[in-house]
Amino acid sequence: MSEVWDAVATRDFRDWRGLPRDARYADFDARFPRLTDAEARGLLGSANEIAYYRVHLAEGYPQHLKAWRQDTRLVLIEATLPVLATTLPELTAALGEPAALLDFRWDVLDVPEGVHVHPDRGIALFVGPEGQLLRLSLFAPCDLAEYMATRRTTDRLVERP
């Protein structure tokens, strides 16, 4: 498991093969200190699976790491504006062709085909219109349908009457 945490700590995902399906949140929590003890609840994927997250600190992640858990399992790590150990073109070359290019919303900006999903490698890159890495998601390897149903997050707020 230490090689997984080492990849997160060094921000080098060229050889990333995903979070282990049995990754424990407690192990992540022991390696990366919390910003605060507060925990929030959210929904993952189109299945709206309930998950809980905390914010953790790590060098090279100026907006920190968001670690999502279900029960004791770590199911998703998200990083906004990470400082990679490599260039984005080097990372995308190492990952190969994505299984899907999905649209996403970055604040007020819609980014068509900006999410480069590599579900078999357990990684999704959120690439902005100028080719910059805006966000990174790390999860256990799966197929595209499982990613969409249980691991994809949404940043779009919906106003209800």
RODO-159619 format. One record per atom (N, C-alpha, C, O): x, y, z; atom name; residue in one letter. Coordinates in steps of 0.1 Angstrom, whole numbers. Atoms other than C-alpha are relative to their C-alpha. Layout:
BEGIN
PT, east, north, up, atom, type
PT, X, Y, Z, CA, A
...
This chain:
BEGIN
PT, east, north, up, atom, type
PT, 8, -12, 0, N, M
PT, 0, 0, 0, CA, M
PT, 9, 13, 0, C, M
PT, 4, 23, -5, O, M
PT, -8, -12, -1, N, S
PT, 29, 24, 6, CA, S
PT, 3, 6, -13, C, S
PT, 5, 18, -14, O, S
PT, -3, -6, 13, N, E
PT, 36, 27, -31, CA, E
PT, -11, 9, -5, C, E
PT, -9, 18, -13, O, E
PT, 11, -9, 4, N, V
PT, 1, 41, -36, CA, V
PT, 1, 13, 7, C, V
PT, -1, 24, 0, O, V
PT, -1, -13, -7, N, W
PT, 6, 67, -9, CA, W
PT, 12, 8, -5, C, W
PT, 12, 20, -5, O, W
PT, -12, -7, 6, N, D
PT, 41, 74, -23, CA, D
PT, -3, 8, -13, C, D
PT, 1, 19, -15, O, D
PT, 4, -7, 13, N, A
PT, 26, 82, -57, CA, A
PT, -8, 12, 3, C, A
PT, -6, 23, -4, O, A
PT, 8, -12, -3, N, V
PT, 1, 106, -41, CA, V
PT, 9, 10, 6, C, V
PT, 8, 22, 2, O, V
PT, -9, -10, -6, N, A
PT, 28, 122, -20, CA, A
PT, 10, 7, -10, C, A
PT, 13, 18, -9, O, A
PT, -9, -5, 10, N, T
PT, 52, 126, -50, CA, T
PT, -7, 7, -11, C, T
PT, 0, 14, -19, O, T
PT, 8, -6, 11, N, R
PT, 24, 136, -74, CA, R
PT, 5, -5, -13, C, R
PT, 4, 3, -23, O, R
PT, -5, 6, 12, N, D
PT, 38, 113, -100, CA, D
PT, -10, -12, -3, C, D
PT, -9, -22, 3, O, D
PT, 11, 10, 3, N, F
PT, 9, 93, -116, CA, F
PT, 2, -7, -13, C, F
PT, -7, -14, -19, O, F
PT, -3, 6, 13, N, R
PT, 26, 80, -148, CA, R
PT, -2, -15, 1, C, R
PT, -6, -21, -9, O, R
PT, 2, 15, -2, N, D
PT, 26, 44, -134, CA, D
PT, -12, -3, 9, C, D
PT, -13, -15, 14, O, D
PT, 11, 2, -8, N, W
PT, -6, 48, -115, CA, W
PT, -9, -12, -5, C, W
PT, -12, -13, -16, O, W
PT, 8, 12, 4, N, R
PT, -27, 16, -114, CA, R
PT, -13, 0, 9, C, R
PT, -20, -10, 9, O, R
PT, 12, -2, -7, N, G
PT, -55, 29, -91, CA, G
PT, 1, -3, 15, C, G
PT, 11, -10, 19, O, G
PT, 1, 3, -14, N, L
PT, -64, 27, -55, CA, L
PT, -4, -15, 2, C, L
PT, -12, -20, -6, O, L
PT, 5, 14, -2, N, P
PT, -67, -9, -42, CA, P
PT, -15, 1, 5, C, P
PT, -19, 10, 12, O, P
PT, 14, 1, -3, N, R
PT, -103, -19, -38, CA, R
PT, -2, -1, 16, C, R
PT, -13, 3, 21, O, R
PT, 1, 1, -15, N, D
PT, -96, -26, -1, CA, D
PT, 8, 11, 7, C, D
PT, 11, 9, 19, O, D
PT, -7, -11, -7, N, A
PT, -79, 7, 6, CA, A
PT, -7, 5, 12, C, A
PT, -20, 7, 11, O, A
PT, 6, -4, -12, N, R
PT, -86, 18, 41, CA, R
PT, 2, 15, 2, C, R
PT, 13, 20, 1, O, R
PT, -1, -14, -2, N, Y
PT, -94, 54, 49, CA, Y
PT, 10, 2, 12, C, Y
PT, 18, 12, 11, O, Y
PT, -9, -2, -11, N, A
PT, -75, 50, 82, CA, A
PT, 15, 0, -4, C, A
PT, 23, 7, 2, O, A
PT, -14, 0, 5, N, D
PT, -43, 42, 63, CA, D
PT, 4, 13, -6, C, D
PT, 14, 19, -4, O, D
PT, -2, -13, 6, N, F
PT, -47, 73, 42, CA, F
PT, 1, 11, 11, C, F
PT, 10, 20, 10, O, F
PT, 0, -10, -11, N, D
PT, -55, 94, 73, CA, D
PT, 13, 0, 8, C, D
PT, 17, 10, 13, O, D
PT, -12, 1, -7, N, A
PT, -24, 81, 90, CA, A
PT, 12, 6, -7, C, A
PT, 21, 12, -1, O, A
PT, -11, -5, 8, N, R
PT, -2, 92, 61, CA, R
PT, -1, 15, -3, C, R
PT, 9, 22, -3, O, R
PT, 3, -14, 3, N, F
PT, -18, 126, 53, CA, F
PT, -8, 7, 10, C, F
PT, -19, 3, 13, O, F
PT, 7, -6, -11, N, P
PT, -27, 149, 81, CA, P
PT, -13, 7, -5, C, P
PT, -13, 12, -16, O, P
PT, 12, -7, 3, N, R
PT, -62, 164, 82, CA, R
PT, 2, 15, 1, C, R
PT, 9, 20, 10, O, R
PT, 1, -15, -1, N, L
PT, -68, 201, 76, CA, L
PT, -8, 3, 13, C, L
PT, -5, 12, 21, O, L
PT, 9, -1, -12, N, T
PT, -96, 198, 102, CA, T
PT, -7, -13, 2, C, T
PT, -7, -22, -7, O, T
PT, 7, 13, -2, N, D
PT, -115, 170, 118, CA, D
PT, -14, 0, -5, C, D
PT, -21, -11, -5, O, D
PT, 14, 0, 6, N, A
PT, -148, 181, 102, CA, A
PT, -1, -10, -11, C, A
PT, 8, -12, -19, O, A
PT, 3, 9, 10, N, E
PT, -164, 156, 80, CA, E
PT, -13, 4, -7, C, E
PT, -23, 8, 0, O, E
PT, 12, -4, 7, N, A
PT, -190, 163, 53, CA, A
PT, -5, -13, -8, C, A
PT, 2, -22, -10, O, A
PT, 6, 10, 8, N, R
PT, -214, 141, 34, CA, R
PT, -3, 4, -14, C, R
PT, -7, 16, -16, O, R
PT, 3, -4, 14, N, G
PT, -219, 140, -3, CA, G
PT, -5, -12, -8, C, G
PT, -6, -23, -2, O, G
PT, 5, 10, 9, N, L
PT, -232, 119, -32, CA, L
PT, 10, -3, -11, C, L
PT, 15, 7, -17, O, L
PT, -9, 4, 11, N, L
PT, -211, 100, -57, CA, L
PT, -7, -7, -11, C, L
PT, -16, -15, -9, O, L
PT, 5, 6, 11, N, G
PT, -220, 91, -92, CA, G
PT, -15, 1, -3, C, G
PT, -22, 7, 5, O, G
PT, 14, -1, 4, N, S
PT, -253, 88, -110, CA, S
PT, -9, -9, 9, C, S
PT, -21, -7, 10, O, S
PT, 7, 8, -10, N, A
PT, -263, 62, -83, CA, A
PT, -2, 7, 13, C, A
PT, -9, 2, 22, O, A
PT, 1, -8, -13, N, N
PT, -261, 89, -57, CA, N
PT, 4, -7, 12, C, N
PT, -3, -7, 22, O, N
PT, -4, 8, -11, N, E
PT, -241, 67, -34, CA, E
PT, 5, 10, 11, C, E
PT, 12, 20, 8, O, E
PT, -4, -8, -11, N, I
PT, -236, 83, 0, CA, I
PT, 14, -3, 4, C, I
PT, 18, -14, 5, O, I
PT, -14, 1, -5, N, A
PT, -200, 90, 10, CA, A
PT, 3, 12, 9, C, A
PT, -4, 22, 9, O, A
PT, -4, -11, -9, N, Y
PT, -182, 111, 35, CA, Y
PT, 14, 4, -3, C, Y
PT, 22, -4, -8, O, Y
PT, -14, -4, 3, N, Y
PT, -151, 132, 30, CA, Y
PT, 5, 10, 10, C, Y
PT, -2, 17, 17, O, Y
PT, -7, -10, -9, N, R
PT, -125, 151, 49, CA, R
PT, 11, 6, -9, C, R
PT, 15, 0, -20, O, R
PT, -11, -7, 7, N, V
PT, -98, 175, 37, CA, V
PT, 13, -3, 7, C, V
PT, 14, -2, 19, O, V
PT, -13, 4, -5, N, H
PT, -62, 164, 41, CA, H
PT, 11, 9, -6, C, H
PT, 9, 15, -17, O, H
PT, -12, -8, 4, N, L
PT, -28, 182, 37, CA, L
PT, 10, -8, -6, C, L
PT, 13, -20, -2, O, L
PT, -11, 6, 6, N, A
PT, 0, 173, 14, CA, A
PT, 7, 10, -9, C, A
PT, 1, 19, -15, O, A
PT, -7, -10, 8, N, E
PT, 28, 192, -3, CA, E
PT, -3, -2, -14, C, E
PT, -5, -13, -19, O, E
PT, 3, 0, 15, N, G
PT, 21, 201, -39, CA, G
PT, -15, 0, -3, C, G
PT, -19, 0, -15, O, G
PT, 14, -1, 2, N, Y
PT, -16, 202, -34, CA, Y
PT, -5, 13, 7, C, Y
PT, -10, 12, 19, O, Y
PT, 3, -13, -7, N, P
PT, -23, 239, -27, CA, P
PT, -15, 1, 5, C, P
PT, -17, 9, 14, O, P
PT, 13, 0, -4, N, Q
PT, -60, 233, -24, CA, Q
PT, -4, -13, 8, C, Q
PT, -16, -16, 9, O, Q
PT, 1, 12, -9, N, H
PT, -54, 201, -4, CA, H
PT, -6, -12, -7, C, H
PT, -9, -12, -19, O, H
PT, 6, 12, 5, N, L
PT, -68, 166, -9, CA, L
PT, -13, -3, 7, C, L
PT, -15, -1, 19, O, L
PT, 13, 3, -5, N, K
PT, -104, 156, -5, CA, K
PT, -1, -16, -1, C, K
PT, -1, -21, -12, O, K
PT, 1, 14, -1, N, A
PT, -106, 120, 7, CA, A
PT, -14, -5, 3, C, A
PT, -19, -2, 14, O, A
PT, 13, 5, -1, N, W
PT, -139, 102, 2, CA, W
PT, 0, -14, 5, C, W
PT, 8, -22, 1, O, W
PT, 0, 13, -5, N, R
PT, -148, 72, 22, CA, R
PT, -15, -5, 1, C, R
PT, -24, 3, 2, O, R
PT, 13, 7, -2, N, Q
PT, -177, 47, 24, CA, Q
PT, 3, -11, 11, C, Q
PT, 11, -20, 8, O, Q
PT, -3, 8, -12, N, D
PT, -177, 29, 58, CA, D
PT, 15, 2, 3, C, D
PT, 19, 14, 5, O, D
PT, -15, -1, -2, N, T
PT, -139, 22, 63, CA, T
PT, 8, 1, -12, C, T
PT, 20, 3, -11, O, T
PT, -7, 0, 13, N, R
PT, -130, 21, 26, CA, R
PT, 2, 14, -5, C, R
PT, -7, 22, -5, O, R
PT, -3, -13, 7, N, L
PT, -113, 50, 9, CA, L
PT, -4, -3, -15, C, L
PT, 2, -12, -21, O, L
PT, 5, 3, 14, N, V
PT, -131, 52, -25, CA, V
PT, 4, 10, -10, C, V
PT, 4, 8, -22, O, V
PT, -4, -11, 9, N, L
PT, -119, 85, -40, CA, L
PT, 9, 10, 7, C, L
PT, 6, 14, 18, O, L
PT, -8, -11, -4, N, I
PT, -92, 111, -37, CA, I
PT, -1, 10, -11, C, I
PT, 1, 7, -22, O, I
PT, 1, -10, 10, N, E
PT, -97, 144, -54, CA, E
PT, 10, 11, 4, C, E
PT, 13, 14, 16, O, E
PT, -10, -11, -2, N, A
PT, -71, 172, -58, CA, A
PT, -3, 11, -10, C, A
PT, -4, 8, -22, O, A
PT, 2, -12, 9, N, T
PT, -78, 207, -72, CA, T
PT, 13, 7, -2, C, T
PT, 20, 10, 8, O, T
PT, -12, -7, 4, N, L
PT, -50, 224, -90, CA, L
PT, 13, -6, 6, C, L
PT, 21, 1, 12, O, L
PT, -12, 7, -5, N, P
PT, -23, 198, -81, CA, P
PT, 12, 5, -8, C, P
PT, 11, 8, -19, O, P
PT, -12, -3, 6, N, V
PT, 13, 206, -88, CA, V
PT, 7, -14, -3, C, V
PT, 13, -20, 6, O, V
PT, -5, 14, 3, N, L
PT, 24, 174, -107, CA, L
PT, 15, 0, 0, C, L
PT, 21, 10, -2, O, L
PT, -15, 2, 1, N, A
PT, 59, 160, -106, CA, A
PT, 5, 0, -15, C, A
PT, 16, 3, -17, O, A
PT, -3, 0, 14, N, T
PT, 57, 158, -144, CA, T
PT, -9, 10, -7, C, T
PT, -17, 17, -1, O, T
PT, 9, -9, 7, N, T
PT, 41, 179, -171, CA, T
PT, -13, -8, -3, C, T
PT, -13, -20, -3, O, T
PT, 13, 6, 4, N, L
PT, 5, 172, -181, CA, L
PT, 2, -8, -13, C, L
PT, -3, -19, -13, O, L
PT, -2, 9, 12, N, P
PT, 16, 160, -216, CA, P
PT, 7, -13, 3, C, P
PT, 4, -23, -3, O, P
PT, -7, 13, -4, N, E
PT, 40, 135, -200, CA, E
PT, -9, -9, 7, C, E
PT, -9, -21, 4, O, E
PT, 10, 9, -7, N, L
PT, 12, 122, -178, CA, L
PT, -10, -6, -10, C, L
PT, -12, -18, -9, O, L
PT, 10, 5, 10, N, T
PT, -13, 119, -206, CA, T
PT, 6, -10, -9, C, T
PT, 0, -20, -13, O, T
PT, -6, 10, 9, N, A
PT, 12, 101, -228, CA, A
PT, 2, -13, 7, C, A
PT, 0, -24, 1, O, A
PT, -2, 13, -8, N, A
PT, 20, 76, -200, CA, A
PT, -13, -7, 2, C, A
PT, -14, -19, 2, O, A
PT, 13, 6, -2, N, L
PT, -17, 70, -194, CA, L
PT, -7, -6, -13, C, L
PT, -15, -15, -12, O, L
PT, 6, 5, 13, N, G
PT, -26, 65, -231, CA, G
PT, -13, 7, -2, C, G
PT, -17, 16, 4, O, G
PT, 13, -6, 4, N, E
PT, -59, 72, -247, CA, E
PT, -10, -2, 11, C, E
PT, -12, -13, 16, O, E
PT, 11, 1, -10, N, P
PT, -88, 79, -223, CA, P
PT, -11, -9, -5, C, P
PT, -13, -9, -17, O, P
PT, 12, 8, 4, N, A
PT, -118, 56, -223, CA, A
PT, -11, 9, -4, C, A
PT, -20, 5, -12, O, A
PT, 11, -10, 3, N, A
PT, -140, 87, -224, CA, A
PT, 5, 14, 3, C, A
PT, 14, 16, 11, O, A
PT, -2, -14, -2, N, L
PT, -139, 124, -227, CA, L
PT, -14, 6, 4, C, L
PT, -23, 6, -4, O, L
PT, 13, -4, -6, N, L
PT, -167, 139, -205, CA, L
PT, 0, 15, 2, C, L
PT, 11, 21, 4, O, L
PT, 2, -14, -3, N, D
PT, -180, 174, -201, CA, D
PT, 1, 3, 15, C, D
PT, -3, -6, 23, O, D
PT, 1, -4, -14, N, F
PT, -176, 192, -167, CA, F
PT, -1, 15, 1, C, F
PT, 1, 23, -9, O, F
PT, 1, -15, -2, N, R
PT, -182, 226, -152, CA, R
PT, 11, 4, 10, C, R
PT, 12, -2, 21, O, R
PT, -10, -5, -9, N, W
PT, -154, 246, -136, CA, W
PT, -5, 14, 3, C, W
PT, -4, 24, -5, O, W
PT, 6, -12, -5, N, D
PT, -170, 274, -116, CA, D
PT, -11, 4, -10, C, D
PT, -22, -2, -10, O, D
PT, 11, -4, 10, N, V
PT, -190, 293, -143, CA, V
PT, 3, -4, -14, C, V
PT, -5, -1, -23, O, V
PT, -5, 4, 13, N, L
PT, -172, 277, -172, CA, L
PT, -4, -14, -3, C, L
PT, 0, -23, 4, O, L
PT, 2, 13, 5, N, D
PT, -185, 247, -191, CA, D
PT, 12, -4, -8, C, D
PT, 16, 3, -17, O, D
PT, -12, 5, 7, N, V
PT, -156, 226, -203, CA, V
PT, -4, -13, -8, C, V
PT, -5, -24, -2, O, V
PT, 4, 12, 7, N, P
PT, -167, 202, -231, CA, P
PT, 12, -9, -2, C, P
PT, 23, -5, -5, O, P
PT, -9, 11, 2, N, E
PT, -148, 169, -232, CA, E
PT, 13, 3, 8, C, E
PT, 24, -1, 4, O, E
PT, -12, -4, -8, N, G
PT, -124, 182, -204, CA, G
PT, 4, -11, 9, C, G
PT, 15, -11, 14, O, G
PT, -3, 10, -9, N, V
PT, -126, 151, -182, CA, V
PT, 6, -12, -8, C, V
PT, -2, -18, -16, O, V
PT, -7, 11, 7, N, H
PT, -101, 125, -195, CA, H
PT, -1, -12, 10, C, H
PT, 7, -13, 19, O, H
PT, 2, 11, -9, N, V
PT, -113, 93, -178, CA, V
PT, 8, -13, -5, C, V
PT, 6, -17, -16, O, V
PT, -8, 12, 2, N, H
PT, -90, 63, -175, CA, H
PT, -5, -10, 11, C, H
PT, 3, -12, 20, O, H
PT, 5, 8, -10, N, P
PT, -112, 40, -155, CA, P
PT, 8, -13, 4, C, P
PT, 9, -17, 15, O, P
PT, -8, 12, -3, N, D
PT, -90, 9, -159, CA, D
PT, 13, 3, 7, C, D
PT, 19, -6, 13, O, D
PT, -12, -4, -7, N, R
PT, -61, 29, -144, CA, R
PT, -4, 8, 13, C, R
PT, 5, 11, 21, O, R
PT, 5, -6, -13, N, G
PT, -83, 45, -116, CA, G
PT, 4, 15, 1, C, G
PT, 8, 20, 11, O, G
PT, -4, -14, 0, N, I
PT, -76, 81, -127, CA, I
PT, -9, 8, -10, C, I
PT, -12, 3, -21, O, I
PT, 7, -9, 9, N, A
PT, -96, 110, -142, CA, A
PT, 7, 14, 1, C, A
PT, 10, 19, 12, O, A
PT, -7, -13, 1, N, L
PT, -79, 143, -153, CA, L
PT, -10, 10, -5, C, L
PT, -17, 8, -15, O, L
PT, 9, -10, 4, N, F
PT, -100, 174, -155, CA, F
PT, 9, 11, -6, C, F
PT, 15, 19, 1, O, F
PT, -9, -9, 7, N, V
PT, -83, 195, -181, CA, V
PT, -7, 12, -5, C, V
PT, -18, 11, -11, O, V
PT, 7, -13, 4, N, G
PT, -92, 232, -187, CA, G
PT, 2, 3, -14, C, G
PT, 9, -4, -22, O, G
PT, 0, -3, 14, N, P
PT, -97, 249, -220, CA, P
PT, 14, 5, -5, C, P
PT, 17, 5, -17, O, P
PT, -13, -4, 4, N, E
PT, -61, 262, -220, CA, E
PT, 11, -11, 2, C, E
PT, 23, -9, 1, O, E
PT, -8, 11, -2, N, G
PT, -47, 227, -214, CA, G
PT, 7, -2, 14, C, G
PT, 16, -9, 15, O, G
PT, -5, 1, -13, N, Q
PT, -41, 231, -177, CA, Q
PT, -7, -11, 8, C, Q
PT, -19, -13, 6, O, Q
PT, 6, 10, -8, N, L
PT, -48, 204, -151, CA, L
PT, -7, 7, 11, C, L
PT, -1, 14, 20, O, L
PT, 8, -6, -10, N, L
PT, -77, 217, -130, CA, L
PT, -3, -8, 12, C, L
PT, -3, -4, 24, O, L
PT, 3, 9, -10, N, R
PT, -85, 187, -110, CA, R
PT, 4, -14, -3, C, R
PT, 6, -18, -15, O, R
PT, -5, 13, 2, N, L
PT, -74, 151, -105, CA, L
PT, -9, -9, 9, C, L
PT, -11, -5, 21, O, L
PT, 7, 10, -8, N, S
PT, -95, 121, -93, CA, S
PT, 7, -13, 0, C, S
PT, 11, -18, -11, O, S
PT, -7, 14, -2, N, L
PT, -80, 88, -80, CA, L
PT, -10, -9, 6, C, L
PT, -17, -6, 16, O, L
PT, 10, 10, -4, N, F
PT, -101, 57, -75, CA, F
PT, 5, -14, -3, C, F
PT, 15, -15, -10, O, F
PT, -3, 14, 4, N, A
PT, -100, 19, -78, CA, A
PT, -3, -2, -14, C, A
PT, -13, 3, -19, O, A
PT, 3, 3, 14, N, P
PT, -98, 6, -113, CA, P
PT, -14, -6, -2, C, P
PT, -18, -14, 7, O, P
PT, 14, 5, 3, N, C
PT, -132, -1, -128, CA, C
PT, -3, 2, -15, C, C
PT, 6, 6, -22, O, C
PT, 4, -3, 14, N, D
PT, -151, 1, -161, CA, D
PT, -7, 14, 0, C, D
PT, -10, 20, 11, O, D
PT, 6, -14, 2, N, L
PT, -166, 34, -174, CA, L
PT, -13, 1, 7, C, L
PT, -17, 11, 13, O, L
PT, 13, 0, -5, N, A
PT, -201, 24, -163, CA, A
PT, 1, 1, 16, C, A
PT, -7, 9, 22, O, A
PT, -1, -1, -15, N, E
PT, -190, 19, -126, CA, E
PT, 5, 14, 4, C, E
PT, 1, 19, 14, O, E
PT, -5, -14, -3, N, Y
PT, -170, 52, -127, CA, Y
PT, -12, 10, 0, C, Y
PT, -13, 18, 9, O, Y
PT, 11, -10, 2, N, M
PT, -201, 71, -139, CA, M
PT, -10, -2, 11, C, M
PT, -16, 7, 17, O, M
PT, 10, 3, -10, N, A
PT, -224, 53, -114, CA, A
PT, 4, 3, 14, C, A
PT, -4, 6, 23, O, A
PT, -4, 1, -14, N, T
PT, -203, 53, -83, CA, T
PT, 12, 9, 4, C, T
PT, 15, 10, 16, O, T
PT, -12, -8, -3, N, R
PT, -172, 76, -85, CA, R
PT, 1, 14, -5, C, R
PT, 8, 22, 0, O, R
PT, 0, -14, 5, N, R
PT, -179, 107, -105, CA, R
PT, -7, 10, 9, C, R
PT, -18, 7, 14, O, R
PT, 6, -10, -9, N, T
PT, -185, 138, -85, CA, T
PT, -6, 11, -10, C, T
PT, -2, 12, -21, O, T
PT, 6, -11, 8, N, T
PT, -205, 168, -97, CA, T
PT, 2, 13, 8, C, T
PT, 1, 13, 20, O, T
PT, -2, -12, -7, N, D
PT, -197, 204, -89, CA, D
PT, -12, 10, -3, C, D
PT, -12, 21, 2, O, D
PT, 12, -9, 4, N, R
PT, -230, 218, -103, CA, R
PT, -10, 1, 11, C, R
PT, -15, -10, 16, O, R
PT, 10, -2, -10, N, L
PT, -252, 232, -77, CA, L
PT, -14, 2, -7, C, L
PT, -15, 8, -17, O, L
PT, 13, 0, 5, N, V
PT, -289, 228, -83, CA, V
PT, -9, 8, 9, C, V
PT, -10, 4, 21, O, V
PT, 9, -8, -9, N, E
PT, -313, 254, -70, CA, E
PT, -14, -6, -1, C, E
PT, -19, -8, -12, O, E
PT, 13, 6, -1, N, R
PT, -346, 239, -59, CA, R
PT, -10, 10, 6, C, R
PT, -6, 18, 15, O, R
PT, 10, -10, -6, N, P
PT, -378, 259, -53, CA, P
PT, -4, -3, 14, C, P
PT, -12, 4, 20, O, P
